[in-house]
């Protein structure tokens, strides 16, 4: 099985967390997207979305 990797550009580290988010200008409230994150980039990815006022939640683990 393929290892799940971080969504940060250029990062190939194993994902240990995920960020659930949506762009409220184009996504309805029931549609969420997922970015995978390693420990090093989890806060960066979350902060990137939060700075753009996108609803985002950082969670431990990766979705099944």
mmCIF file of the N, C-alpha and C atoms, coordinates in Angstrom:
data_MODEL
# 
_entry.id   MODEL 
# 
loop_
_atom_site.group_PDB 
_atom_site.id 
_atom_site.type_symbol 
_atom_site.label_atom_id 
_atom_site.label_alt_id 
_atom_site.label_comp_id 
_atom_site.label_asym_id 
_atom_site.label_entity_id 
_atom_site.label_seq_id 
_atom_site.pdbx_PDB_ins_code 
_atom_site.Cartn_x 
_atom_site.Cartn_y 
_atom_site.Cartn_z 
_atom_site.occupancy 
_atom_site.B_iso_or_equiv 
_atom_site.pdbx_formal_charge 
_atom_site.auth_seq_id 
_atom_site.auth_comp_id 
_atom_site.auth_asym_id 
_atom_site.auth_atom_id 
_atom_site.pdbx_PDB_model_num 
ATOM 1   N N  . UNK A 1 1  ? 0.847   -1.180 0.000  1.00 0.00 ? 1  UNK A N  1 
ATOM 2   C CA . UNK A 1 1  ? 0.000   0.000  0.000  1.00 0.00 ? 1  UNK A CA 1 
ATOM 3   C C  . UNK A 1 1  ? 0.891   1.241  0.000  1.00 0.00 ? 1  UNK A C  1 
ATOM 4   N N  . UNK A 1 2  ? 0.455   2.287  -0.662 1.00 0.00 ? 2  UNK A N  1 
ATOM 5   C CA . UNK A 1 2  ? 1.221   3.519  -0.729 1.00 0.00 ? 2  UNK A CA 1 
ATOM 6   C C  . UNK A 1 2  ? 1.122   4.283  0.577  1.00 0.00 ? 2  UNK A C  1 
ATOM 7   N N  . UNK A 1 3  ? 2.237   4.873  0.981  1.00 0.00 ? 3  UNK A N  1 
ATOM 8   C CA . UNK A 1 3  ? 2.272   5.684  2.184  1.00 0.00 ? 3  UNK A CA 1 
ATOM 9   C C  . UNK A 1 3  ? 1.613   7.041  1.893  1.00 0.00 ? 3  UNK A C  1 
ATOM 10  N N  . UNK A 1 4  ? 0.806   7.516  2.826  1.00 0.00 ? 4  UNK A N  1 
ATOM 11  C CA . UNK A 1 4  ? 0.179   8.825  2.677  1.00 0.00 ? 4  UNK A CA 1 
ATOM 12  C C  . UNK A 1 4  ? 1.190   9.888  3.068  1.00 0.00 ? 4  UNK A C  1 
ATOM 13  N N  . UNK A 1 5  ? 1.375   10.890 2.203  1.00 0.00 ? 5  UNK A N  1 
ATOM 14  C CA . UNK A 1 5  ? 2.395   11.909 2.427  1.00 0.00 ? 5  UNK A CA 1 
ATOM 15  C C  . UNK A 1 5  ? 1.774   13.283 2.635  1.00 0.00 ? 5  UNK A C  1 
ATOM 16  N N  . UNK A 1 6  ? 2.552   14.163 3.208  1.00 0.00 ? 6  UNK A N  1 
ATOM 17  C CA . UNK A 1 6  ? 2.163   15.530 3.513  1.00 0.00 ? 6  UNK A CA 1 
ATOM 18  C C  . UNK A 1 6  ? 1.774   16.283 2.234  1.00 0.00 ? 6  UNK A C  1 
ATOM 19  N N  . UNK A 1 7  ? 0.773   17.164 2.334  1.00 0.00 ? 7  UNK A N  1 
ATOM 20  C CA . UNK A 1 7  ? 0.305   17.956 1.196  1.00 0.00 ? 7  UNK A CA 1 
ATOM 21  C C  . UNK A 1 7  ? 1.138   19.210 0.946  1.00 0.00 ? 7  UNK A C  1 
ATOM 22  N N  . UNK A 1 8  ? 2.060   19.548 1.836  1.00 0.00 ? 8  UNK A N  1 
ATOM 23  C CA . UNK A 1 8  ? 2.904   20.733 1.655  1.00 0.00 ? 8  UNK A CA 1 
ATOM 24  C C  . UNK A 1 8  ? 3.774   20.518 0.428  1.00 0.00 ? 8  UNK A C  1 
ATOM 25  N N  . UNK A 1 9  ? 3.847   21.524 -0.437 1.00 0.00 ? 9  UNK A N  1 
ATOM 26  C CA . UNK A 1 9  ? 4.623   21.423 -1.673 1.00 0.00 ? 9  UNK A CA 1 
ATOM 27  C C  . UNK A 1 9  ? 6.062   21.006 -1.370 1.00 0.00 ? 9  UNK A C  1 
ATOM 28  N N  . UNK A 1 10 ? 6.524   19.988 -2.057 1.00 0.00 ? 10 UNK A N  1 
ATOM 29  C CA . UNK A 1 10 ? 7.897   19.528 -1.925 1.00 0.00 ? 10 UNK A CA 1 
ATOM 30  C C  . UNK A 1 10 ? 8.162   18.602 -0.751 1.00 0.00 ? 10 UNK A C  1 
ATOM 31  N N  . UNK A 1 11 ? 7.195   18.417 0.134  1.00 0.00 ? 11 UNK A N  1 
ATOM 32  C CA . UNK A 1 11 ? 7.394   17.557 1.302  1.00 0.00 ? 11 UNK A CA 1 
ATOM 33  C C  . UNK A 1 11 ? 6.980   16.130 0.958  1.00 0.00 ? 11 UNK A C  1 
ATOM 34  N N  . UNK A 1 12 ? 7.815   15.173 1.331  1.00 0.00 ? 12 UNK A N  1 
ATOM 35  C CA . UNK A 1 12 ? 7.510   13.759 1.094  1.00 0.00 ? 12 UNK A CA 1 
ATOM 36  C C  . UNK A 1 12 ? 7.428   12.995 2.412  1.00 0.00 ? 12 UNK A C  1 
ATOM 37  N N  . UNK A 1 13 ? 7.302   13.725 3.539  1.00 0.00 ? 13 UNK A N  1 
ATOM 38  C CA . UNK A 1 13 ? 7.201   13.082 4.849  1.00 0.00 ? 13 UNK A CA 1 
ATOM 39  C C  . UNK A 1 13 ? 5.856   12.379 5.000  1.00 0.00 ? 13 UNK A C  1 
ATOM 40  N N  . UNK A 1 14 ? 5.832   11.379 5.851  1.00 0.00 ? 14 UNK A N  1 
ATOM 41  C CA . UNK A 1 14 ? 4.594   10.647 6.122  1.00 0.00 ? 14 UNK A CA 1 
ATOM 42  C C  . UNK A 1 14 ? 3.592   11.566 6.816  1.00 0.00 ? 14 UNK A C  1 
ATOM 43  N N  . UNK A 1 15 ? 2.345   11.477 6.400  1.00 0.00 ? 15 UNK A N  1 
ATOM 44  C CA . UNK A 1 15 ? 1.277   12.260 7.022  1.00 0.00 ? 15 UNK A CA 1 
ATOM 45  C C  . UNK A 1 15 ? 0.910   11.659 8.373  1.00 0.00 ? 15 UNK A C  1 
ATOM 46  N N  . UNK A 1 16 ? 0.782   12.518 9.373  1.00 0.00 ? 16 UNK A N  1 
ATOM 47  C CA . UNK A 1 16 ? 0.383   12.090 10.712 1.00 0.00 ? 16 UNK A CA 1 
ATOM 48  C C  . UNK A 1 16 ? -0.864  12.827 11.189 1.00 0.00 ? 16 UNK A C  1 
ATOM 49  N N  . UNK A 1 17 ? -1.284  13.833 10.421 1.00 0.00 ? 17 UNK A N  1 
ATOM 50  C CA . UNK A 1 17 ? -2.446  14.661 10.764 1.00 0.00 ? 17 UNK A CA 1 
ATOM 51  C C  . UNK A 1 17 ? -3.187  14.995 9.481  1.00 0.00 ? 17 UNK A C  1 
ATOM 52  N N  . UNK A 1 18 ? -4.371  15.588 9.635  1.00 0.00 ? 18 UNK A N  1 
ATOM 53  C CA . UNK A 1 18 ? -5.072  16.092 8.463  1.00 0.00 ? 18 UNK A CA 1 
ATOM 54  C C  . UNK A 1 18 ? -5.813  17.377 8.809  1.00 0.00 ? 18 UNK A C  1 
ATOM 55  N N  . UNK A 1 19 ? -5.964  18.226 7.792  1.00 0.00 ? 19 UNK A N  1 
ATOM 56  C CA . UNK A 1 19 ? -6.683  19.483 7.932  1.00 0.00 ? 19 UNK A CA 1 
ATOM 57  C C  . UNK A 1 19 ? -7.945  19.378 7.092  1.00 0.00 ? 19 UNK A C  1 
ATOM 58  N N  . UNK A 1 20 ? -9.098  19.498 7.753  1.00 0.00 ? 20 UNK A N  1 
ATOM 59  C CA . UNK A 1 20 ? -10.385 19.532 7.054  1.00 0.00 ? 20 UNK A CA 1 
ATOM 60  C C  . UNK A 1 20 ? -10.696 21.000 6.810  1.00 0.00 ? 20 UNK A C  1 
ATOM 61  N N  . UNK A 1 21 ? -11.036 21.369 5.571  1.00 0.00 ? 21 UNK A N  1 
ATOM 62  C CA . UNK A 1 21 ? -11.282 22.772 5.259  1.00 0.00 ? 21 UNK A CA 1 
ATOM 63  C C  . UNK A 1 21 ? -12.236 22.920 4.090  1.00 0.00 ? 21 UNK A C  1 
ATOM 64  N N  . UNK A 1 22 ? -12.689 24.164 3.896  1.00 0.00 ? 22 UNK A N  1 
ATOM 65  C CA . UNK A 1 22 ? -13.492 24.487 2.718  1.00 0.00 ? 22 UNK A CA 1 
ATOM 66  C C  . UNK A 1 22 ? -13.347 25.957 2.398  1.00 0.00 ? 22 UNK A C  1 
ATOM 67  N N  . UNK A 1 23 ? -13.563 26.296 1.153  1.00 0.00 ? 23 UNK A N  1 
ATOM 68  C CA . UNK A 1 23 ? -13.595 27.693 0.710  1.00 0.00 ? 23 UNK A CA 1 
ATOM 69  C C  . UNK A 1 23 ? -15.062 28.092 0.659  1.00 0.00 ? 23 UNK A C  1 
ATOM 70  N N  . UNK A 1 24 ? -15.533 28.914 1.593  1.00 0.00 ? 24 UNK A N  1 
ATOM 71  C CA . UNK A 1 24 ? -16.961 29.228 1.661  1.00 0.00 ? 24 UNK A CA 1 
ATOM 72  C C  . UNK A 1 24 ? -17.484 29.997 0.444  1.00 0.00 ? 24 UNK A C  1 
ATOM 73  N N  . UNK A 1 25 ? -16.599 30.574 -0.341 1.00 0.00 ? 25 UNK A N  1 
ATOM 74  C CA . UNK A 1 25 ? -17.055 31.277 -1.554 1.00 0.00 ? 25 UNK A CA 1 
ATOM 75  C C  . UNK A 1 25 ? -17.469 30.318 -2.653 1.00 0.00 ? 25 UNK A C  1 
ATOM 76  N N  . UNK A 1 26 ? -16.920 29.098 -2.636 1.00 0.00 ? 26 UNK A N  1 
ATOM 77  C CA . UNK A 1 26 ? -17.253 28.153 -3.710 1.00 0.00 ? 26 UNK A CA 1 
ATOM 78  C C  . UNK A 1 26 ? -17.773 26.811 -3.227 1.00 0.00 ? 26 UNK A C  1 
ATOM 79  N N  . UNK A 1 27 ? -17.613 26.500 -1.926 1.00 0.00 ? 27 UNK A N  1 
ATOM 80  C CA . UNK A 1 27 ? -18.064 25.211 -1.395 1.00 0.00 ? 27 UNK A CA 1 
ATOM 81  C C  . UNK A 1 27 ? -19.245 25.409 -0.463 1.00 0.00 ? 27 UNK A C  1 
ATOM 82  N N  . UNK A 1 28 ? -20.246 24.556 -0.599 1.00 0.00 ? 28 UNK A N  1 
ATOM 83  C CA . UNK A 1 28 ? -21.365 24.584 0.341  1.00 0.00 ? 28 UNK A CA 1 
ATOM 84  C C  . UNK A 1 28 ? -20.877 24.067 1.698  1.00 0.00 ? 28 UNK A C  1 
ATOM 85  N N  . UNK A 1 29 ? -21.666 24.318 2.733  1.00 0.00 ? 29 UNK A N  1 
ATOM 86  C CA . UNK A 1 29 ? -21.266 23.965 4.100  1.00 0.00 ? 29 UNK A CA 1 
ATOM 87  C C  . UNK A 1 29 ? -21.047 22.465 4.284  1.00 0.00 ? 29 UNK A C  1 
ATOM 88  N N  . UNK A 1 30 ? -21.662 21.636 3.443  1.00 0.00 ? 30 UNK A N  1 
ATOM 89  C CA . UNK A 1 30 ? -21.514 20.188 3.604  1.00 0.00 ? 30 UNK A CA 1 
ATOM 90  C C  . UNK A 1 30 ? -20.329 19.607 2.811  1.00 0.00 ? 30 UNK A C  1 
ATOM 91  N N  . UNK A 1 31 ? -19.599 20.441 2.104  1.00 0.00 ? 31 UNK A N  1 
ATOM 92  C CA . UNK A 1 31 ? -18.438 19.960 1.334  1.00 0.00 ? 31 UNK A CA 1 
ATOM 93  C C  . UNK A 1 31 ? -17.155 20.380 2.031  1.00 0.00 ? 31 UNK A C  1 
ATOM 94  N N  . UNK A 1 32 ? -16.326 19.403 2.354  1.00 0.00 ? 32 UNK A N  1 
ATOM 95  C CA . UNK A 1 32 ? -15.042 19.673 2.981  1.00 0.00 ? 32 UNK A CA 1 
ATOM 96  C C  . UNK A 1 32 ? -13.940 19.008 2.170  1.00 0.00 ? 32 UNK A C  1 
ATOM 97  N N  . UNK A 1 33 ? -12.798 19.640 2.160  1.00 0.00 ? 33 UNK A N  1 
ATOM 98  C CA . UNK A 1 33 ? -11.618 19.089 1.511  1.00 0.00 ? 33 UNK A CA 1 
ATOM 99  C C  . UNK A 1 33 ? -10.640 18.659 2.599  1.00 0.00 ? 33 UNK A C  1 
ATOM 100 N N  . UNK A 1 34 ? -9.694  17.816 2.243  1.00 0.00 ? 34 UNK A N  1 
ATOM 101 C CA . UNK A 1 34 ? -8.721  17.302 3.211  1.00 0.00 ? 34 UNK A CA 1 
ATOM 102 C C  . UNK A 1 34 ? -7.316  17.513 2.668  1.00 0.00 ? 34 UNK A C  1 
ATOM 103 N N  . UNK A 1 35 ? -6.488  18.111 3.510  1.00 0.00 ? 35 UNK A N  1 
ATOM 104 C CA . UNK A 1 35 ? -5.052  18.158 3.252  1.00 0.00 ? 35 UNK A CA 1 
ATOM 105 C C  . UNK A 1 35 ? -4.385  17.282 4.294  1.00 0.00 ? 35 UNK A C  1 
ATOM 106 N N  . UNK A 1 36 ? -3.474  16.435 3.862  1.00 0.00 ? 36 UNK A N  1 
ATOM 107 C CA . UNK A 1 36 ? -2.686  15.626 4.792  1.00 0.00 ? 36 UNK A CA 1 
ATOM 108 C C  . UNK A 1 36 ? -1.469  16.428 5.226  1.00 0.00 ? 36 UNK A C  1 
ATOM 109 N N  . UNK A 1 37 ? -1.001  16.185 6.450  1.00 0.00 ? 37 UNK A N  1 
ATOM 110 C CA . UNK A 1 37 ? 0.120   16.961 6.976  1.00 0.00 ? 37 UNK A CA 1 
ATOM 111 C C  . UNK A 1 37 ? 1.042   16.101 7.827  1.00 0.00 ? 37 UNK A C  1 
ATOM 112 N N  . UNK A 1 38 ? 2.335   16.380 7.721  1.00 0.00 ? 38 UNK A N  1 
ATOM 113 C CA . UNK A 1 38 ? 3.303   15.788 8.632  1.00 0.00 ? 38 UNK A CA 1 
ATOM 114 C C  . UNK A 1 38 ? 3.357   16.682 9.879  1.00 0.00 ? 38 UNK A C  1 
ATOM 115 N N  . UNK A 1 39 ? 4.046   16.216 10.909 1.00 0.00 ? 39 UNK A N  1 
ATOM 116 C CA . UNK A 1 39 ? 4.153   17.011 12.139 1.00 0.00 ? 39 UNK A CA 1 
ATOM 117 C C  . UNK A 1 39 ? 4.779   18.379 11.878 1.00 0.00 ? 39 UNK A C  1 
ATOM 118 N N  . UNK A 1 40 ? 5.763   18.422 10.994 1.00 0.00 ? 40 UNK A N  1 
ATOM 119 C CA . UNK A 1 40 ? 6.480   19.670 10.712 1.00 0.00 ? 40 UNK A CA 1 
ATOM 120 C C  . UNK A 1 40 ? 5.605   20.720 10.029 1.00 0.00 ? 40 UNK A C  1 
ATOM 121 N N  . UNK A 1 41 ? 4.680   20.307 9.158  1.00 0.00 ? 41 UNK A N  1 
ATOM 122 C CA . UNK A 1 41 ? 3.919   21.264 8.356  1.00 0.00 ? 41 UNK A CA 1 
ATOM 123 C C  . UNK A 1 41 ? 2.448   21.426 8.750  1.00 0.00 ? 41 UNK A C  1 
ATOM 124 N N  . UNK A 1 42 ? 1.988   20.714 9.746  1.00 0.00 ? 42 UNK A N  1 
ATOM 125 C CA . UNK A 1 42 ? 0.569   20.785 10.125 1.00 0.00 ? 42 UNK A CA 1 
ATOM 126 C C  . UNK A 1 42 ? 0.147   22.209 10.473 1.00 0.00 ? 42 UNK A C  1 
ATOM 127 N N  . UNK A 1 43 ? 0.901   22.882 11.312 1.00 0.00 ? 43 UNK A N  1 
ATOM 128 C CA . UNK A 1 43 ? 0.545   24.248 11.713 1.00 0.00 ? 43 UNK A CA 1 
ATOM 129 C C  . UNK A 1 43 ? 0.625   25.196 10.522 1.00 0.00 ? 43 UNK A C  1 
ATOM 130 N N  . UNK A 1 44 ? 1.628   25.022 9.654  1.00 0.00 ? 44 UNK A N  1 
ATOM 131 C CA . UNK A 1 44 ? 1.752   25.871 8.469  1.00 0.00 ? 44 UNK A CA 1 
ATOM 132 C C  . UNK A 1 44 ? 0.517   25.767 7.578  1.00 0.00 ? 44 UNK A C  1 
ATOM 133 N N  . UNK A 1 45 ? 0.090   24.539 7.291  1.00 0.00 ? 45 UNK A N  1 
ATOM 134 C CA . UNK A 1 45 ? -1.064  24.349 6.423  1.00 0.00 ? 45 UNK A CA 1 
ATOM 135 C C  . UNK A 1 45 ? -2.335  24.917 7.052  1.00 0.00 ? 45 UNK A C  1 
ATOM 136 N N  . UNK A 1 46 ? -2.517  24.683 8.345  1.00 0.00 ? 46 UNK A N  1 
ATOM 137 C CA . UNK A 1 46 ? -3.675  25.233 9.043  1.00 0.00 ? 46 UNK A CA 1 
ATOM 138 C C  . UNK A 1 46 ? -3.640  26.767 9.018  1.00 0.00 ? 46 UNK A C  1 
ATOM 139 N N  . UNK A 1 47 ? -2.507  27.350 9.341  1.00 0.00 ? 47 UNK A N  1 
ATOM 140 C CA . UNK A 1 47 ? -2.384  28.812 9.370  1.00 0.00 ? 47 UNK A CA 1 
ATOM 141 C C  . UNK A 1 47 ? -2.596  29.422 7.984  1.00 0.00 ? 47 UNK A C  1 
ATOM 142 N N  . UNK A 1 48 ? -2.144  28.754 6.932  1.00 0.00 ? 48 UNK A N  1 
ATOM 143 C CA . UNK A 1 48 ? -2.344  29.220 5.563  1.00 0.00 ? 48 UNK A CA 1 
ATOM 144 C C  . UNK A 1 48 ? -3.835  29.378 5.263  1.00 0.00 ? 48 UNK A C  1 
ATOM 145 N N  . UNK A 1 49 ? -4.615  28.383 5.649  1.00 0.00 ? 49 UNK A N  1 
ATOM 146 C CA . UNK A 1 49 ? -6.054  28.431 5.415  1.00 0.00 ? 49 UNK A CA 1 
ATOM 147 C C  . UNK A 1 49 ? -6.734  29.453 6.323  1.00 0.00 ? 49 UNK A C  1 
ATOM 148 N N  . UNK A 1 50 ? -6.349  29.488 7.583  1.00 0.00 ? 50 UNK A N  1 
ATOM 149 C CA . UNK A 1 50 ? -6.951  30.422 8.534  1.00 0.00 ? 50 UNK A CA 1 
ATOM 150 C C  . UNK A 1 50 ? -6.691  31.874 8.126  1.00 0.00 ? 50 UNK A C  1 
ATOM 151 N N  . UNK A 1 51 ? -5.523  32.167 7.573  1.00 0.00 ? 51 UNK A N  1 
ATOM 152 C CA . UNK A 1 51 ? -5.202  33.526 7.130  1.00 0.00 ? 51 UNK A CA 1 
ATOM 153 C C  . UNK A 1 51 ? -6.114  33.983 5.999  1.00 0.00 ? 51 UNK A C  1 
ATOM 154 N N  . UNK A 1 52 ? -6.701  33.043 5.287  1.00 0.00 ? 52 UNK A N  1 
ATOM 155 C CA . UNK A 1 52 ? -7.624  33.358 4.193  1.00 0.00 ? 52 UNK A CA 1 
ATOM 156 C C  . UNK A 1 52 ? -9.086  33.254 4.628  1.00 0.00 ? 52 UNK A C  1 
ATOM 157 N N  . UNK A 1 53 ? -9.297  33.128 5.932  1.00 0.00 ? 53 UNK A N  1 
ATOM 158 C CA . UNK A 1 53 ? -10.639 33.006 6.522  1.00 0.00 ? 53 UNK A CA 1 
ATOM 159 C C  . UNK A 1 53 ? -11.402 31.781 6.037  1.00 0.00 ? 53 UNK A C  1 
ATOM 160 N N  . UNK A 1 54 ? -10.671 30.714 5.700  1.00 0.00 ? 54 UNK A N  1 
ATOM 161 C CA . UNK A 1 54 ? -11.322 29.457 5.346  1.00 0.00 ? 54 UNK A CA 1 
ATOM 162 C C  . UNK A 1 54 ? -11.574 28.679 6.634  1.00 0.00 ? 54 UNK A C  1 
ATOM 163 N N  . UNK A 1 55 ? -12.777 28.165 6.824  1.00 0.00 ? 55 UNK A N  1 
ATOM 164 C CA . UNK A 1 55 ? -13.012 27.302 7.988  1.00 0.00 ? 55 UNK A CA 1 
ATOM 165 C C  . UNK A 1 55 ? -12.098 26.077 7.891  1.00 0.00 ? 55 UNK A C  1 
ATOM 166 N N  . UNK A 1 56 ? -11.345 25.834 8.949  1.00 0.00 ? 56 UNK A N  1 
ATOM 167 C CA . UNK A 1 56 ? -10.400 24.710 8.954  1.00 0.00 ? 56 UNK A CA 1 
ATOM 168 C C  . UNK A 1 56 ? -10.304 24.106 10.349 1.00 0.00 ? 56 UNK A C  1 
ATOM 169 N N  . UNK A 1 57 ? -10.090 22.784 10.357 1.00 0.00 ? 57 UNK A N  1 
ATOM 170 C CA . UNK A 1 57 ? -9.919  22.057 11.621 1.00 0.00 ? 57 UNK A CA 1 
ATOM 171 C C  . UNK A 1 57 ? -8.718  21.129 11.436 1.00 0.00 ? 57 UNK A C  1 
ATOM 172 N N  . UNK A 1 58 ? -7.783  21.199 12.381 1.00 0.00 ? 58 UNK A N  1 
ATOM 173 C CA . UNK A 1 58 ? -6.611  20.323 12.367 1.00 0.00 ? 58 UNK A CA 1 
ATOM 174 C C  . UNK A 1 58 ? -6.892  19.134 13.280 1.00 0.00 ? 58 UNK A C  1 
ATOM 175 N N  . UNK A 1 59 ? -6.715  17.930 12.733 1.00 0.00 ? 59 UNK A N  1 
ATOM 176 C CA . UNK A 1 59 ? -6.988  16.698 13.495 1.00 0.00 ? 59 UNK A CA 1 
ATOM 177 C C  . UNK A 1 59 ? -5.806  15.751 13.440 1.00 0.00 ? 59 UNK A C  1 
ATOM 178 N N  . UNK A 1 60 ? -5.623  14.988 14.513 1.00 0.00 ? 60 UNK A N  1 
ATOM 179 C CA . UNK A 1 60 ? -4.592  13.966 14.548 1.00 0.00 ? 60 UNK A CA 1 
ATOM 180 C C  . UNK A 1 60 ? -4.998  12.781 13.677 1.00 0.00 ? 60 UNK A C  1 
ATOM 181 N N  . UNK A 1 61 ? -4.017  12.084 13.166 1.00 0.00 ? 61 UNK A N  1 
ATOM 182 C CA . UNK A 1 61 ? -4.264  10.896 12.352 1.00 0.00 ? 61 UNK A CA 1 
ATOM 183 C C  . UNK A 1 61 ? -4.628  11.249 10.934 1.00 0.00 ? 61 UNK A C  1 
ATOM 184 N N  . UNK A 1 62 ? -4.742  10.226 10.117 1.00 0.00 ? 62 UNK A N  1 
ATOM 185 C CA . UNK A 1 62 ? -5.154  10.403 8.716  1.00 0.00 ? 62 UNK A CA 1 
ATOM 186 C C  . UNK A 1 62 ? -6.474  9.667  8.502  1.00 0.00 ? 62 UNK A C  1 
ATOM 187 N N  . UNK A 1 63 ? -7.331  10.203 7.641  1.00 0.00 ? 63 UNK A N  1 
ATOM 188 C CA . UNK A 1 63 ? -8.606  9.525  7.407  1.00 0.00 ? 63 UNK A CA 1 
ATOM 189 C C  . UNK A 1 63 ? -8.407  8.136  6.793  1.00 0.00 ? 63 UNK A C  1 
ATOM 190 N N  . UNK A 1 64 ? -9.269  7.239  7.120  1.00 0.00 ? 64 UNK A N  1 
ATOM 191 C CA . UNK A 1 64 ? -9.181  5.869  6.609  1.00 0.00 ? 64 UNK A CA 1 
ATOM 192 C C  . UNK A 1 64 ? -9.663  5.786  5.173  1.00 0.00 ? 64 UNK A C  1 
# 
